[in-house]
Amino acid sequence: MTDRIAILGGGTGGAVLANNLAERLAPELADGDVEVTLVNDGPDHVYKPVWLYVPFGQREPADGRRPLTDLIDDRIDLTIDRVTEIDTDAKSLALRDAASPLSYDYLVVATGSTLAADEIPGLAEGGHDYYSEEGALALRDELLSMTEGHLVVSVIGTPHMCPAAPLEFAFMTDSWFRERGLRDDIEITYTYPINRVHGNPHIGEWADPIMAERDINTETFFNAESVDPEAKTITSMEGTELDYDLLAAIPPHRGVDVVADAGLGDRGWVDVDKHTLEAETADDVYALGDAATTGVPKAGSVAHYQAGVLAQRLESEIRGRPATATYDGKTLCFIETGMDAASFVEFDYQNPPSPAPPSQKLHWSKLAYNESYWLTARGLL
Amino acid sequence: MSTTDIEPTDTVDARGAACPGPLMDLIGRVRSAGSGDVILLLSDNDQSLTDVREWVGETDNELLEVDEADDHYGFYVEVA
């Protein structure tokens, strides 16, 4: 009997997992005892951290795209299609284009995040973002020609992808306008939904004095309620209204509807055991990366480490051994603190982050990792 | 064991979530609630004692009661 593993999503988590399984289960794959299918709704793998640099004219969205066929091991069945229904009782996936459903014995949900700007009236029309290709390009058009006025960087929804990126964007714009002699004519305001500038208190305590030192205004307890694109104002649930000339917003995020429809979790995020990554409401279903509700950041490093854990657990299941690998919350993030300096944090469920002193070396390390990321996607780094 | 007789309109179970998850879950539910609705937030994170009070204080919503159970808190928030 052949064990069938289905992976939904060809982002960082799905790609790393697929390639890891190809190596780990090589004998079973060769003998036809295991089949691994990776389903993605497009032909490309997308490396989203590139988007942070697009508004500054430093990178192009194409730099973050490569065909999955170049990245995924040939032993994996790559299916370009979209899952329209997950039936966890029948262990079956309905696909948009395929005539017959895809059956599985083990399912890994790696469907990532989607943006939900429409949840905030006026945001789609009045705001910009760097959390999508088209958003980053539109923001670039505005940012490159900005010479004066008020830039508002507003974190509207949490959880969101890459929790450090809003801080990075605020620090980078400050540095970028300063280098170009424009900072005196551009006011920068950073807003955050809770009573500090970052969800993690240790990172918040680190970032807050840097904001003050750089004359970046902060508005905490600012939960955007609406945006008026005509008046160019953003108003919070707490009653604060800000005028803006350019609004760079982090929109609300959701998972995908098919996950919510399957009863795996609210808003398309899968409720999982944060150590085993097993879904709480269905058997033989796992989730990783952005799609999994583990309480750690929705970040590529998280998906990467979780993929390693799941690969080991699935190997154990296939070989009839107790699965002992668990995810400990490990997270790594570089945090740009300007255009030529960065910090770095490493933390897990037990150990909080302690941001490293910003340095040019860490900035170059971040850029170097962005280049070598494609080795990660291939399961090599 | 609940010690209150307040009947919530809706309950947000954020037990197990790390900070600021419970507060953000509450805010998310308040966004879609109607005026006069009472949201019950369940959290086992001590930070919620500070976060929820401070956030409600920033808004016109009202923290009706904080119920301390054996292993979690229950925050009753009436939406303005």
Chai-1 contact restraints between the chains, C-beta under 6 A:
chainA,res_idxA,chainB,res_idxB,connection_type,confidence,min_distance_angstrom,max_distance_angstrom,comment,restraint_id
A,T158,B,M24,contact,1.0,0.0,6.0,A-B,restraint_1
A,I194,B,P20,contact,1.0,0.0,6.0,A-B,restraint_2
A,N195,B,E54,contact,1.0,0.0,6.0,A-B,restraint_3
A,G199,B,P20,contact,1.0,0.0,6.0,A-B,restraint_4
A,F221,B,W55,contact,1.0,0.0,6.0,A-B,restraint_5
A,F221,B,E58,contact,1.0,0.0,6.0,A-B,restraint_6
A,N223,B,I27,contact,1.0,0.0,6.0,A-B,restraint_7
A,E238,B,E58,contact,1.0,0.0,6.0,A-B,restraint_8
A,E238,B,T59,contact,1.0,0.0,6.0,A-B,restraint_9
A,G295,B,A17,contact,1.0,0.0,6.0,A-B,restraint_10
A,G295,B,A18,contact,1.0,0.0,6.0,A-B,restraint_11
